[in-house]
Amino acid sequence: MKPLDSKPSLETLALHAGQSPDPATCARAVPVHRTSSYVFRDTTHAANLFSLKELGNIYTRIMNPTTDVLEKRMAILDGGVGSLAVASGTAAIFYAIVNTMEAGDEFVSARNLYGGTYVMFNDILPHFGISVRFVEHDAPEQFRAAINSKTRAIFLETIGNPMLGIPDFDEIAKIAGEAHVPLMVDSTFTPPSVFRPIEHGADVVIHSLTKWIGGHGTAIGGVVVDAGKFDWTDSKFGLYGVPEPSYAGLRFGYDLGDLQSMAFILRMRLIPLRNLGACISPDNAWIFIQGLESLPLRMERHCSNALAVARYLEEHPLVEWVRYPGLPSDPSYSLSQKYFQEGQAGGVVVFGTKGGPEQAVRFINCAKLFSHLANVGDAKSLAIHPGSTTHSQLSPEQQKAGGLPPNLVRLSVGTEHIDDILNDLEDAMLGSYCAYTYEI
């Protein structure tokens, strides 16, 4: 039994953090506040809210009571001082970048990224004057070598999408600290019940709420969590030292008083979110709160099922190779054991078919339990061929550089009974083989 004065466990926080029964109605569940705006008590109250002398609700594009519960809960679960929920995981990444950098700045990123993130970094951010230097996720010294006087951040995915490589967080955090730049970590594939990047040096943590946190494929959203540890007074971070013209000349690195530890997340709320408007709806925030309540239980099942699938595929005669960080044979196995919750190496398995990309496509067409769609993290099992879908915007050369083989199939393993999952995989394997031999 835990000591009586110990903090609640993550499983308990997932159900209770950031919320108490509604004082007006005594409702136990979190209400959905479908309102665009809020009545001010008087003109002084309104002025105090806008000047940050008092925190509260102004307009749902900036904040909402339902969303506030989600943000508080995510900050507590990840170990941060605050968080900001936005309309999508992609918006969360974009806001994190533009909340740190301006034209002429650079950042260093691991190369093994989700295709949409790679395109944002490689093709879109340069239009804003922000450049990226890509390095290999498993080579910390490459991160150090890529840093220069213009570098303003390091960016990682906890488990690369889709090849599932894991970086050495402690080593890269040390490099970021030496250069005094924030370490930004996309932890979508490892929600807080699996891994908490802030405990290993991350300054900013990003999640696509759409995936395992929501857990049921019913809403789109993202969140950014601020560790509250980074010192933004360094002169190279001009967005925090120069008076902000769009917010009454406030210097976010200096003028927040008791809120100074929340400089990053407050600036994101009051500048990018307030003025660019990628806000999350209160209904979607409510959906993600429901997902959080069962997150620890679901992740245990996702991970145990994924390991069973990886073991099955590793022995299958029609499979050329398998990647899953929970397999002892996987290149990232030791790092998954070092950093992730015991027995939980994520819910995604990728493998290559011996019959090449043609067999990979036939496999997906033959699967019945596995839904063929562009998502991961659903309670239902999902399958896709990234080379022709999620990463198809990349050239063959870019796919190869990112370590994406053309015969790769990505499985997001759900929470169905493992026997049903394995039976569907076997049927799809046999179907893809029969179609292959028939064509020959």
C-alpha positions as a Markdown table, in Angstrom:
| # | Residue | x | y | z |
|---|---|---|---|---|
| 1 | Met | 0.0 | 0.0 | 0.0 |
| 2 | Lys | 1.2 | 3.5 | -0.8 |
| 3 | Pro | 1.9 | 6.0 | 2.0 |
| 4 | Leu | -1.1 | 8.0 | 2.9 |
| 5 | Asp | 0.5 | 11.3 | 2.0 |
| 6 | Ser | 1.7 | 10.1 | -1.5 |
| 7 | Lys | 0.4 | 11.6 | -4.7 |
| 8 | Pro | -2.3 | 9.8 | -6.6 |
| 9 | Ser | -1.2 | 7.4 | -9.2 |
| 10 | Leu | -1.5 | 8.1 | -12.9 |
| 11 | Glu | -4.5 | 5.8 | -13.3 |
| 12 | Thr | -6.4 | 7.9 | -10.6 |
| 13 | Leu | -5.3 | 11.2 | -12.1 |
| 14 | Ala | -6.6 | 10.1 | -15.5 |
| 15 | Leu | -10.0 | 10.0 | -13.9 |
| 16 | His | -9.9 | 13.0 | -11.5 |
| 17 | Ala | -7.2 | 15.5 | -12.3 |
| 18 | Gly | -8.3 | 19.0 | -13.2 |
| 19 | Gln | -11.9 | 18.7 | -12.3 |
| 20 | Ser | -14.3 | 18.7 | -9.3 |
| 21 | Pro | -18.1 | 18.2 | -9.4 |
| 22 | Asp | -19.8 | 21.3 | -10.9 |
| 23 | Pro | -20.5 | 23.7 | -8.0 |
| 24 | Ala | -23.7 | 25.0 | -9.6 |
| 25 | Thr | -25.4 | 21.7 | -10.4 |
| 26 | Cys | -23.3 | 19.1 | -8.5 |
| 27 | Ala | -22.9 | 17.2 | -11.8 |
| 28 | Arg | -20.1 | 14.6 | -11.4 |
| 29 | Ala | -19.3 | 14.4 | -15.1 |
| 30 | Val | -17.5 | 17.2 | -16.9 |
| 31 | Pro | -20.2 | 19.4 | -18.6 |
| 32 | Val | -19.9 | 20.5 | -22.3 |
| 33 | His | -19.9 | 24.3 | -22.3 |
| 34 | Arg | -21.2 | 25.1 | -25.8 |
| 35 | Thr | -20.8 | 28.9 | -25.6 |
| 36 | Ser | -18.8 | 31.3 | -27.8 |
| 37 | Ser | -18.3 | 33.9 | -25.1 |
| 38 | Tyr | -18.7 | 34.8 | -21.4 |
| 39 | Val | -20.3 | 37.6 | -19.5 |
| 40 | Phe | -17.9 | 39.9 | -17.6 |
| 41 | Arg | -18.8 | 40.8 | -14.0 |
| 42 | Asp | -18.0 | 44.5 | -14.8 |
| 43 | Thr | -15.5 | 46.5 | -16.8 |
| 44 | Thr | -12.7 | 46.0 | -14.2 |
| 45 | His | -13.2 | 42.3 | -14.4 |
| 46 | Ala | -12.9 | 42.5 | -18.3 |
| 47 | Ala | -9.8 | 44.7 | -18.2 |
| 48 | Asn | -8.1 | 42.4 | -15.6 |
| 49 | Leu | -8.7 | 39.3 | -17.8 |
| 50 | Phe | -7.3 | 40.9 | -20.9 |
| 51 | Ser | -4.2 | 42.3 | -19.0 |
| 52 | Leu | -3.5 | 38.9 | -17.3 |
| 53 | Lys | -4.1 | 40.4 | -13.9 |
| 54 | Glu | -6.7 | 37.7 | -13.5 |
| 55 | Leu | -7.2 | 34.4 | -15.3 |
| 56 | Gly | -10.6 | 33.4 | -16.6 |
| 57 | Asn | -12.8 | 32.9 | -19.6 |
| 58 | Ile | -13.0 | 35.5 | -22.4 |
| 59 | Tyr | -13.9 | 33.8 | -25.6 |
| 60 | Thr | -13.9 | 30.1 | -26.6 |
| 61 | Arg | -11.4 | 30.6 | -29.3 |
| 62 | Ile | -8.9 | 31.3 | -26.5 |
| 63 | Met | -10.3 | 29.2 | -23.6 |
| 64 | Asn | -13.4 | 27.2 | -22.6 |
| 65 | Pro | -14.3 | 25.5 | -19.2 |
| 66 | Thr | -14.6 | 22.1 | -20.8 |
| 67 | Thr | -11.3 | 22.5 | -22.6 |
| 68 | Asp | -9.8 | 23.8 | -19.4 |
| 69 | Val | -10.4 | 20.4 | -17.7 |
| 70 | Leu | -8.7 | 18.6 | -20.6 |
| 71 | Glu | -5.7 | 21.0 | -20.5 |
| 72 | Lys | -5.2 | 20.7 | -16.7 |
| 73 | Arg | -5.5 | 17.0 | -16.8 |
| 74 | Met | -3.0 | 16.6 | -19.7 |
| 75 | Ala | -0.5 | 19.0 | -17.9 |
| 76 | Ile | -0.8 | 17.0 | -14.7 |
| 77 | Leu | -0.5 | 13.6 | -16.5 |
| 78 | Asp | 2.6 | 14.7 | -18.4 |
| 79 | Gly | 4.2 | 16.5 | -15.5 |
| 80 | Gly | 4.0 | 20.0 | -16.9 |
| 81 | Val | 2.9 | 23.4 | -15.6 |
| 82 | Gly | 0.3 | 24.0 | -18.2 |
| 83 | Ser | -1.0 | 22.9 | -21.6 |
| 84 | Leu | -2.9 | 24.2 | -24.6 |
| 85 | Ala | -5.4 | 22.1 | -26.6 |
| 86 | Val | -5.9 | 23.0 | -30.3 |
| 87 | Ala | -7.7 | 21.8 | -33.3 |
| 88 | Ser | -5.3 | 19.0 | -34.4 |
| 89 | Gly | -2.0 | 17.4 | -33.7 |
| 90 | Thr | -0.6 | 19.1 | -36.8 |
| 91 | Ala | -1.7 | 22.5 | -35.5 |
| 92 | Ala | -0.1 | 21.7 | -32.1 |
| 93 | Ile | 3.3 | 21.1 | -33.9 |
| 94 | Phe | 3.0 | 24.2 | -36.0 |
| 95 | Tyr | 2.1 | 26.4 | -33.0 |
| 96 | Ala | 5.0 | 25.0 | -31.0 |
| 97 | Ile | 7.4 | 25.9 | -33.7 |
| 98 | Val | 6.1 | 29.4 | -34.5 |
| 99 | Asn | 5.9 | 30.1 | -30.7 |
| 100 | Thr | 9.6 | 29.6 | -30.5 |
| 101 | Met | 11.1 | 30.8 | -33.8 |
| 102 | Glu | 10.9 | 33.6 | -36.3 |
| 103 | Ala | 12.2 | 34.2 | -39.8 |
| 104 | Gly | 15.9 | 33.4 | -40.0 |
| 105 | Asp | 15.9 | 30.8 | -37.2 |
| 106 | Glu | 16.6 | 27.1 | -37.6 |
| 107 | Phe | 15.9 | 23.9 | -35.7 |
| 108 | Val | 17.3 | 20.4 | -35.7 |
| 109 | Ser | 14.9 | 17.5 | -36.2 |
| 110 | Ala | 15.1 | 13.7 | -36.3 |
| 111 | Arg | 14.5 | 12.5 | -39.8 |
| 112 | Asn | 12.1 | 9.6 | -38.9 |
| 113 | Leu | 8.9 | 11.6 | -38.8 |
| 114 | Tyr | 5.3 | 11.2 | -39.8 |
| 115 | Gly | 5.0 | 12.3 | -43.4 |
| 116 | Gly | 2.8 | 15.3 | -42.7 |
| 117 | Thr | 5.3 | 16.6 | -40.1 |
| 118 | Tyr | 8.2 | 16.1 | -42.5 |
| 119 | Val | 6.4 | 18.1 | -45.2 |
| 120 | Met | 5.6 | 20.9 | -42.7 |
| 121 | Phe | 9.3 | 21.1 | -41.7 |
| 122 | Asn | 10.8 | 20.6 | -45.1 |
| 123 | Asp | 8.4 | 22.4 | -47.5 |
| 124 | Ile | 6.1 | 24.7 | -45.6 |
| 125 | Leu | 8.1 | 26.3 | -42.8 |
| 126 | Pro | 10.8 | 27.6 | -45.2 |
| 127 | His | 8.1 | 29.9 | -46.6 |
| 128 | Phe | 8.0 | 31.5 | -43.2 |
| 129 | Gly | 11.8 | 31.8 | -43.2 |
| 130 | Ile | 12.3 | 28.9 | -40.7 |
| 131 | Ser | 14.7 | 26.2 | -41.7 |
| 132 | Val | 15.2 | 22.6 | -40.5 |
| 133 | Arg | 18.3 | 20.4 | -40.4 |
| 134 | Phe | 17.4 | 16.7 | -40.4 |
| 135 | Val | 19.6 | 14.1 | -38.7 |
| 136 | Glu | 19.3 | 10.5 | -37.8 |
| 137 | His | 17.3 | 9.8 | -34.6 |
| 138 | Asp | 19.7 | 7.2 | -33.3 |
| 139 | Ala | 22.9 | 9.3 | -33.7 |
| 140 | Pro | 23.0 | 11.9 | -30.9 |
| 141 | Glu | 26.3 | 13.3 | -32.1 |
| 142 | Gln | 24.6 | 14.3 | -35.3 |
| 143 | Phe | 22.3 | 16.5 | -33.3 |
| 144 | Arg | 25.3 | 18.2 | -31.7 |
| 145 | Ala | 27.0 | 18.7 | -35.0 |
| 146 | Ala | 23.9 | 20.2 | -36.6 |
| 147 | Ile | 23.5 | 22.9 | -34.0 |
| 148 | Asn | 24.7 | 26.4 | -34.9 |
| 149 | Ser | 24.1 | 30.0 | -33.8 |
| 150 | Lys | 20.7 | 30.1 | -35.5 |
| 151 | Thr | 19.4 | 26.9 | -33.8 |
| 152 | Arg | 16.3 | 27.4 | -31.6 |
| 153 | Ala | 15.1 | 23.9 | -30.9 |
| 154 | Ile | 15.5 | 20.2 | -31.2 |
| 155 | Phe | 12.5 | 18.1 | -32.3 |
| 156 | Leu | 11.9 | 14.3 | -31.8 |
| 157 | Glu | 9.1 | 11.8 | -32.1 |
| 158 | Thr | 9.2 | 9.3 | -29.2 |
| 159 | Ile | 8.5 | 6.4 | -31.6 |
| 160 | Gly | 9.1 | 7.4 | -35.2 |
| 161 | Asn | 6.2 | 7.0 | -37.6 |
| 162 | Pro | 6.2 | 4.6 | -39.3 |
| 163 | Met | 9.5 | 2.7 | -38.7 |
| 164 | Leu | 9.2 | 2.9 | -34.9 |
| 165 | Gly | 12.8 | 4.0 | -34.1 |
| 166 | Ile | 13.3 | 5.4 | -30.6 |
| 167 | Pro | 15.9 | 8.1 | -29.8 |
| 168 | Asp | 18.0 | 8.2 | -26.7 |
| 169 | Phe | 16.1 | 11.0 | -24.9 |
| 170 | Asp | 18.6 | 11.5 | -22.1 |
| 171 | Glu | 21.5 | 12.0 | -24.4 |
| 172 | Ile | 19.7 | 14.3 | -26.8 |
| 173 | Ala | 18.3 | 16.3 | -23.8 |
| 174 | Lys | 21.8 | 16.8 | -22.6 |
| 175 | Ile | 22.8 | 18.2 | -26.0 |
| 176 | Ala | 19.8 | 20.5 | -26.0 |
| 177 | Gly | 20.8 | 21.7 | -22.6 |
| 178 | Glu | 24.3 | 22.4 | -23.6 |
| 179 | Ala | 23.1 | 24.5 | -26.5 |
| 180 | His | 20.4 | 26.1 | -24.4 |
| 181 | Val | 17.6 | 25.3 | -26.8 |
| 182 | Pro | 14.3 | 23.6 | -25.9 |
| 183 | Leu | 13.8 | 19.9 | -26.6 |
| 184 | Met | 10.4 | 19.4 | -28.3 |
| 185 | Val | 9.0 | 15.9 | -28.3 |
| 186 | Asp | 6.0 | 14.5 | -30.2 |
| 187 | Ser | 4.8 | 11.8 | -27.8 |
| 188 | Thr | 1.7 | 10.8 | -29.7 |
| 189 | Phe | 2.7 | 7.1 | -29.9 |
| 190 | Thr | 3.5 | 7.1 | -26.2 |
| 191 | Pro | 0.8 | 8.8 | -24.2 |
| 192 | Pro | 1.5 | 9.6 | -20.5 |
| 193 | Ser | 0.7 | 6.1 | -19.2 |
| 194 | Val | 3.5 | 4.7 | -21.4 |
| 195 | Phe | 6.1 | 7.5 | -21.2 |
| 196 | Arg | 6.5 | 11.0 | -19.7 |
| 197 | Pro | 9.2 | 12.9 | -21.8 |
| 198 | Ile | 9.5 | 15.8 | -19.3 |
| 199 | Glu | 11.1 | 13.4 | -16.8 |
| 200 | His | 13.8 | 12.8 | -19.4 |
| 201 | Gly | 14.6 | 16.4 | -20.3 |
| 202 | Ala | 11.8 | 17.5 | -22.7 |
| 203 | Asp | 10.8 | 21.1 | -22.5 |
| 204 | Val | 7.7 | 20.9 | -24.7 |
| 205 | Val | 5.6 | 17.8 | -25.3 |
| 206 | Ile | 3.1 | 17.4 | -28.1 |
| 207 | His | 0.3 | 14.9 | -28.6 |
| 208 | Ser | -2.2 | 14.2 | -31.3 |
| 209 | Leu | -5.3 | 13.7 | -29.1 |
| 210 | Thr | -6.9 | 12.0 | -32.1 |
| 211 | Lys | -4.9 | 8.9 | -31.5 |
| 212 | Trp | -4.7 | 6.8 | -28.2 |
| 213 | Ile | -5.7 | 9.6 | -25.9 |
| 214 | Gly | -9.1 | 9.9 | -27.7 |
| 215 | Gly | -8.9 | 6.2 | -28.4 |
| 216 | His | -12.1 | 5.7 | -30.5 |
| 217 | Gly | -11.5 | 7.6 | -33.8 |
| 218 | Thr | -14.3 | 10.1 | -33.0 |
| 219 | Ala | -12.6 | 13.5 | -32.9 |
| 220 | Ile | -9.6 | 15.5 | -34.1 |
| 221 | Gly | -7.4 | 17.5 | -31.7 |
| 222 | Gly | -3.9 | 18.2 | -30.4 |
| 223 | Val | -2.3 | 19.4 | -27.3 |
| 224 | Val | 1.0 | 21.1 | -26.3 |
| 225 | Val | 2.3 | 20.6 | -22.7 |
| 226 | Asp | 4.8 | 23.1 | -21.2 |
| 227 | Ala | 7.4 | 21.6 | -18.8 |
| 228 | Gly | 7.9 | 25.1 | -17.3 |
| 229 | Lys | 11.6 | 24.6 | -16.9 |
| 230 | Phe | 13.1 | 26.5 | -19.9 |
| 231 | Asp | 14.7 | 29.9 | -19.4 |
| 232 | Trp | 13.3 | 32.1 | -22.2 |
| 233 | Thr | 15.3 | 35.2 | -21.2 |
| 234 | Asp | 18.2 | 34.2 | -23.5 |
| 235 | Ser | 18.5 | 37.0 | -26.1 |
| 236 | Lys | 18.4 | 34.6 | -29.0 |
| 237 | Phe | 14.7 | 34.0 | -28.3 |
| 238 | Gly | 13.5 | 37.3 | -29.5 |
| 239 | Leu | 9.8 | 36.4 | -29.3 |
| 240 | Tyr | 10.2 | 36.4 | -25.5 |
| 241 | Gly | 12.5 | 39.4 | -24.9 |
| 242 | Val | 11.2 | 42.0 | -27.3 |
| 243 | Pro | 7.9 | 43.8 | -26.4 |
| 244 | Glu | 5.0 | 42.0 | -28.2 |
| 245 | Pro | 3.2 | 44.6 | -30.3 |
| 246 | Ser | 0.1 | 42.5 | -30.6 |
| 247 | Tyr | -0.3 | 42.3 | -26.8 |
| 248 | Ala | 0.3 | 45.8 | -25.4 |
| 249 | Gly | 4.1 | 45.5 | -25.5 |
| 250 | Leu | 4.2 | 42.5 | -23.0 |
| 251 | Arg | 7.6 | 40.8 | -22.8 |
| 252 | Phe | 6.7 | 37.1 | -22.3 |
| 253 | Gly | 10.1 | 36.2 | -21.0 |
| 254 | Tyr | 10.1 | 38.9 | -18.2 |
| 255 | Asp | 6.7 | 40.4 | -17.4 |
| 256 | Leu | 4.4 | 37.5 | -16.2 |
| 257 | Gly | 5.3 | 37.7 | -12.5 |
| 258 | Asp | 3.9 | 34.6 | -10.7 |
| 259 | Leu | 3.0 | 33.1 | -14.1 |
| 260 | Gln | 6.6 | 33.3 | -15.5 |
| 261 | Ser | 7.1 | 29.6 | -15.5 |
| 262 | Met | 4.2 | 29.3 | -18.0 |
| 263 | Ala | 5.7 | 31.8 | -20.4 |
| 264 | Phe | 5.7 | 29.4 | -23.4 |
| 265 | Ile | 2.2 | 28.1 | -23.1 |
| 266 | Leu | 0.7 | 31.5 | -22.2 |
| 267 | Arg | 2.3 | 33.1 | -25.3 |
| 268 | Met | 1.0 | 30.3 | -27.4 |
| 269 | Arg | -2.5 | 30.9 | -26.1 |
| 270 | Leu | -2.4 | 34.7 | -26.4 |
| 271 | Ile | -0.5 | 35.0 | -29.7 |
| 272 | Pro | -0.8 | 32.0 | -32.1 |
| 273 | Leu | -4.1 | 30.6 | -30.8 |
| 274 | Arg | -5.8 | 34.0 | -30.2 |
| 275 | Asn | -4.8 | 35.4 | -33.6 |
| 276 | Leu | -4.6 | 32.4 | -35.9 |
| 277 | Gly | -7.5 | 30.5 | -34.4 |
| 278 | Ala | -6.9 | 26.8 | -34.6 |
| 279 | Cys | -9.1 | 26.2 | -31.5 |
| 280 | Ile | -10.5 | 22.9 | -30.4 |
| 281 | Ser | -14.3 | 22.7 | -30.0 |
| 282 | Pro | -15.7 | 22.0 | -26.5 |
| 283 | Asp | -17.4 | 18.9 | -27.8 |
| 284 | Asn | -14.1 | 17.5 | -29.0 |
| 285 | Ala | -12.4 | 18.4 | -25.7 |
| 286 | Trp | -15.2 | 16.5 | -23.9 |
| 287 | Ile | -14.6 | 13.5 | -26.1 |
| 288 | Phe | -10.9 | 13.5 | -25.3 |
| 289 | Ile | -11.7 | 13.7 | -21.6 |
| 290 | Gln | -13.7 | 10.5 | -21.9 |
| 291 | Gly | -10.8 | 8.9 | -23.6 |
| 292 | Leu | -8.3 | 9.9 | -20.9 |
| 293 | Glu | -10.4 | 8.2 | -18.3 |
| 294 | Ser | -9.7 | 4.8 | -19.7 |
| 295 | Leu | -6.3 | 5.5 | -21.3 |
| 296 | Pro | -4.1 | 3.5 | -18.8 |
| 297 | Leu | -6.3 | 0.4 | -19.2 |
| 298 | Arg | -6.5 | 0.6 | -22.9 |
| 299 | Met | -2.8 | 1.1 | -23.4 |
| 300 | Glu | -2.0 | -2.1 | -21.4 |
| 301 | Arg | -4.3 | -4.0 | -23.9 |
| 302 | His | -3.0 | -2.2 | -27.0 |
| 303 | Cys | 0.6 | -3.0 | -26.0 |
| 304 | Ser | 0.1 | -6.6 | -25.0 |
| 305 | Asn | -1.8 | -7.3 | -28.2 |
| 306 | Ala | 0.8 | -5.5 | -30.3 |
| 307 | Leu | 3.6 | -7.7 | -28.8 |
| 308 | Ala | 1.6 | -10.8 | -29.5 |
| 309 | Val | 1.1 | -9.6 | -33.1 |
| 310 | Ala | 4.8 | -8.9 | -33.5 |
| 311 | Arg | 5.8 | -12.3 | -32.2 |
| 312 | Tyr | 3.3 | -13.9 | -34.7 |
| 313 | Leu | 4.6 | -11.9 | -37.6 |
| 314 | Glu | 8.3 | -12.6 | -36.7 |
| 315 | Glu | 7.6 | -16.3 | -37.2 |
| 316 | His | 5.5 | -16.0 | -40.3 |
| 317 | Pro | 6.9 | -17.5 | -43.6 |
| 318 | Leu | 5.4 | -14.7 | -45.7 |
| 319 | Val | 6.9 | -11.9 | -43.7 |
| 320 | Glu | 10.4 | -10.5 | -44.6 |
| 321 | Trp | 11.0 | -8.4 | -41.5 |
| 322 | Val | 9.2 | -7.0 | -38.4 |
| 323 | Arg | 9.7 | -3.8 | -36.4 |
| 324 | Tyr | 8.2 | -3.5 | -32.9 |
| 325 | Pro | 10.2 | -1.9 | -30.0 |
| 326 | Gly | 8.9 | -4.6 | -27.6 |
| 327 | Leu | 10.6 | -7.4 | -29.5 |
| 328 | Pro | 14.1 | -8.4 | -28.2 |
| 329 | Ser | 15.3 | -8.6 | -31.8 |
| 330 | Asp | 14.3 | -5.0 | -32.5 |
| 331 | Pro | 17.0 | -2.3 | -32.8 |
| 332 | Ser | 15.1 | -0.1 | -30.4 |
| 333 | Tyr | 14.4 | -2.8 | -27.8 |
| 334 | Ser | 17.0 | -1.6 | -25.2 |
| 335 | Leu | 15.7 | 2.0 | -25.4 |
| 336 | Ser | 12.1 | 0.9 | -25.1 |
| 337 | Gln | 13.1 | -1.0 | -22.0 |
| 338 | Lys | 15.0 | 1.9 | -20.6 |
| 339 | Tyr | 12.3 | 4.6 | -21.1 |
| 340 | Phe | 8.9 | 3.1 | -21.4 |
| 341 | Gln | 6.5 | 1.7 | -18.8 |
| 342 | Glu | 7.3 | -2.0 | -18.3 |
| 343 | Gly | 5.7 | -4.2 | -20.9 |
| 344 | Gln | 4.4 | -1.2 | -22.9 |
| 345 | Ala | 6.2 | -0.5 | -26.2 |
| 346 | Gly | 3.3 | 1.1 | -28.0 |
| 347 | Gly | 0.4 | -0.1 | -30.1 |
| 348 | Val | 1.9 | 0.0 | -33.6 |
| 349 | Val | 3.6 | -2.9 | -35.4 |
| 350 | Val | 5.1 | -2.6 | -38.9 |
| 351 | Phe | 6.3 | -5.4 | -41.2 |
| 352 | Gly | 7.4 | -6.0 | -44.7 |
| 353 | Thr | 5.9 | -8.6 | -47.0 |
| 354 | Lys | 8.2 | -11.0 | -48.9 |
| 355 | Gly | 6.1 | -10.4 | -52.0 |
| 356 | Gly | 7.0 | -6.7 | -52.1 |
| 357 | Pro | 4.6 | -3.8 | -52.1 |
| 358 | Glu | 2.1 | -5.7 | -54.3 |
| 359 | Gln | 1.6 | -8.3 | -51.6 |
| 360 | Ala | 1.4 | -5.6 | -49.0 |
| 361 | Val | -1.5 | -4.1 | -50.9 |
| 362 | Arg | -3.2 | -7.5 | -51.3 |
| 363 | Phe | -2.8 | -8.2 | -47.6 |
| 364 | Ile | -4.7 | -5.0 | -46.7 |
| 365 | Asn | -7.4 | -5.8 | -49.2 |
| 366 | Cys | -7.9 | -9.2 | -47.7 |
| 367 | Ala | -8.0 | -8.1 | -44.0 |
| 368 | Lys | -11.5 | -7.9 | -42.5 |
| 369 | Leu | -11.1 | -7.1 | -38.8 |
| 370 | Phe | -8.4 | -4.6 | -39.5 |
| 371 | Ser | -10.0 | -1.4 | -41.0 |
| 372 | His | -8.1 | 0.1 | -43.8 |
| 373 | Leu | -7.9 | 3.8 | -43.0 |
| 374 | Ala | -5.4 | 6.6 | -42.2 |
| 375 | Asn | -5.3 | 6.7 | -38.5 |
| 376 | Val | -3.7 | 5.0 | -35.5 |
| 377 | Gly | -4.7 | 4.6 | -31.8 |
| 378 | Asp | -8.3 | 3.5 | -32.3 |
| 379 | Ala | -9.7 | 0.8 | -30.0 |
| 380 | Lys | -10.3 | -1.0 | -33.3 |
| 381 | Ser | -7.4 | -2.5 | -35.2 |
| 382 | Leu | -6.3 | -0.6 | -38.3 |
| 383 | Ala | -4.0 | -1.2 | -41.3 |
| 384 | Ile | -2.4 | 0.9 | -44.0 |
| 385 | His | 0.3 | 0.9 | -46.7 |
| 386 | Pro | 2.2 | 4.1 | -45.8 |
| 387 | Gly | 4.2 | 4.3 | -49.0 |
| 388 | Ser | 1.1 | 4.8 | -51.1 |
| 389 | Thr | -0.9 | 6.8 | -48.6 |
| 390 | Thr | 0.3 | 8.6 | -45.4 |
| 391 | His | 3.8 | 9.1 | -46.8 |
| 392 | Ser | 2.9 | 9.3 | -50.5 |
| 393 | Gln | 3.6 | 13.0 | -50.6 |
| 394 | Leu | 7.3 | 12.2 | -50.1 |
| 395 | Ser | 9.4 | 11.3 | -53.1 |
| 396 | Pro | 10.9 | 7.8 | -53.4 |
| 397 | Glu | 14.2 | 9.3 | -52.4 |
| 398 | Gln | 12.7 | 11.0 | -49.3 |
| 399 | Gln | 10.9 | 7.8 | -48.3 |
| 400 | Lys | 14.2 | 5.8 | -48.6 |
| 401 | Ala | 16.1 | 8.5 | -46.6 |
| 402 | Gly | 13.4 | 8.2 | -43.9 |
| 403 | Gly | 13.9 | 4.5 | -43.8 |
| 404 | Leu | 10.5 | 3.7 | -45.3 |
| 405 | Pro | 10.6 | 0.4 | -47.3 |
| 406 | Pro | 8.0 | 0.1 | -50.2 |
| 407 | Asn | 6.7 | -3.2 | -48.8 |
| 408 | Leu | 5.9 | -1.8 | -45.3 |
| 409 | Val | 2.5 | -2.4 | -43.8 |
| 410 | Arg | 1.6 | -0.4 | -40.6 |
| 411 | Leu | -0.7 | -2.1 | -38.1 |
| 412 | Ser | -2.4 | -0.1 | -35.3 |
| 413 | Val | -3.3 | -3.0 | -33.0 |
| 414 | Gly | -6.6 | -2.6 | -31.3 |
| 415 | Thr | -8.1 | -3.9 | -28.1 |
| 416 | Glu | -10.1 | -6.8 | -29.6 |
| 417 | His | -9.5 | -10.3 | -28.4 |
| 418 | Ile | -6.0 | -11.4 | -29.5 |
| 419 | Asp | -7.3 | -14.6 | -31.0 |
| 420 | Asp | -9.6 | -12.7 | -33.3 |
| 421 | Ile | -6.7 | -10.3 | -34.3 |
| 422 | Leu | -4.3 | -13.2 | -35.1 |
| 423 | Asn | -7.0 | -15.1 | -37.0 |
| 424 | Asp | -7.7 | -12.1 | -39.2 |
| 425 | Leu | -4.0 | -11.6 | -39.8 |
| 426 | Glu | -3.6 | -15.3 | -40.8 |
| 427 | Asp | -6.6 | -15.1 | -43.2 |
| 428 | Ala | -5.2 | -11.9 | -44.8 |
| 429 | Met | -1.8 | -13.5 | -45.2 |
| 430 | Leu | -3.2 | -16.5 | -46.8 |
| 431 | Gly | -5.4 | -14.4 | -49.1 |
| 432 | Ser | -2.5 | -12.2 | -50.2 |
| 433 | Tyr | -0.4 | -15.3 | -50.9 |
| 434 | Cys | -3.2 | -17.1 | -52.9 |
| 435 | Ala | -3.7 | -13.9 | -55.0 |
| 436 | Tyr | 0.0 | -13.7 | -55.5 |
| 437 | Thr | 0.4 | -17.3 | -56.7 |
| 438 | Tyr | -2.8 | -17.0 | -58.8 |
| 439 | Glu | -1.3 | -14.0 | -60.6 |
| 440 | Ile | 1.9 | -15.9 | -61.3 |
